[in-house]
Amino acid sequence: MFEWLWQKADEVRHAPVERKEAEMLPPERVKDDPNPKLIDGQKFQTGGSYFGVRLTGLHVVDARQFGSQRFPLFVSLAEFRQRGQDRSVPFTVGPREIIGKLRSAGAMKDDKPDPGWIELRDLSVVPPTPVGVGNLSLFVGLYSVPGNDVVGTLLDVVGNLSKTAGAIAPATAAVVSPALDVAKAVYAGFGSLIGLQSLQALAQAQSGRALSGTGSGYLVVANVAPNTLSKENVMMRGGKLCRGESMITDMDYCVLAIEHYSTILEEATGIAPDLFDADWAEVLKALSGENPGSAKEPMRKLMASIRGTPALIDTDRTAAMTAYLQRYTEEQELVKQVDDATRGARDMLAGALGSARDQQLASGNQIAAEKLSTVFELVDAARRKEKPSPAAVAAEARAALHKVGVGGDDAVADALLRAV
């Protein structure tokens, strides 16, 4: 897919330009970064770490070209192998989002426009993924696309679809294929777009080894001659591409962070709620039900999901299984403690009601004694879980006390208050 995509892009450029520069910036050329631990040059280890790709930002020299006749479009395609299967992760930022941010930045003003830098630090191109035996192939392109409002809307729709496909972090290998099918459909559509003769590539590049030997860091794709970034000592400073202290504004470029993760488990809990929250919720639901022992089956399902997921490296898989088992044990103990405490409280309540009934009988208050006997029987049944629902107990008490007759309610209320 890469070869065809690059060939088409190369054929249809609006104006003859050299192939764009792409360079990984080494750690010493990254200063004051907002997320230094993710891009500090740590080496990627097969089976022992994760990689992630995040779009940091885009810059367009002439943002005023965009409007009703031309639209900006960012496209990327990541390809890698995961658990023996090929994965393709498409990603795009559509015209509406880019133009909106350019307007907010003041880059589309007719008079003295501001720099067309768009900060997109929160956009994940590839979520944290275990590093496999093969490398990461990455295609990146920033384009100026001709068209009308309909074309712009379609590009936005395709962009949203691609983000949905790329955001999938499968818990089981079975769900990889649908995401791959969506990716192919999305890029078949992009193929038609790139086939337009008047499409202009502002910045584009392809790398078959995006997980370079230098480790994590920033990949810069720019519309400049080869080796320009090195010669001019370009660096990332505070999340922006700079020469010295000043942000670069005289070239079209996009910046992606190739991030390194040692783990994706929560630091405080050791679990992975983003992957297994639904399965864990089923376990908690069973534990809080009438038969806590029924939680074993959803717990087995959770353990099987963790064991089989391609989304975790081996060390995280073992750690996550251990953490969830520990939480399961703690929840079981909590259920037992609550049950013991409740059972003790019910025993004391039943005893107090029995004593109050005997006092009412001794005083000759037959109606109150009968009503207390009725409440005592209902509470005793609830203690034995014959009538576990509080709503059911309340409804039956209402009917039974009415049947006993009028009177004695004050004595019953006082007895209940003292019992509690």
Secondary structure, DSSP 8 states (H G I E B T S, - for coil): -HHHHHHHHHHS-SS-----EEEEE-GGGEES-SSGGGSS-----TTT-EEEEEEEEEEES-GGG-SSSEEEEEEEEEEEEETTEEEEEEEEE-HHHHHHHHHHTTTT-SSS---EEEEEEEEEEEEEEE--SS--EEEEEEEEEE--HHHHHHHHHHHHHHHHHHT---SSGGGHHHHHHHHHHHHHHHHHHHT-TT-EEEEEEEES--S-TT-SEEEEEESS-TTHHHHTT-EEETTEEEETTEE--SS-EEEEEEEEES--S-TTT---HHHHHHHHHHHHHHHTSS-GGGGHHHHHHHHHHHHH-TTS-HHHHHHHHHHHHHHHHHHHHHHHHHHHHHHHHHHHHHHHHHHHHHHHHHTT-HHHHHHHHHHHHHHHHHHTTSS--HHHHHHHHHHHHHHH-SS-HHHHHHHHHHH-
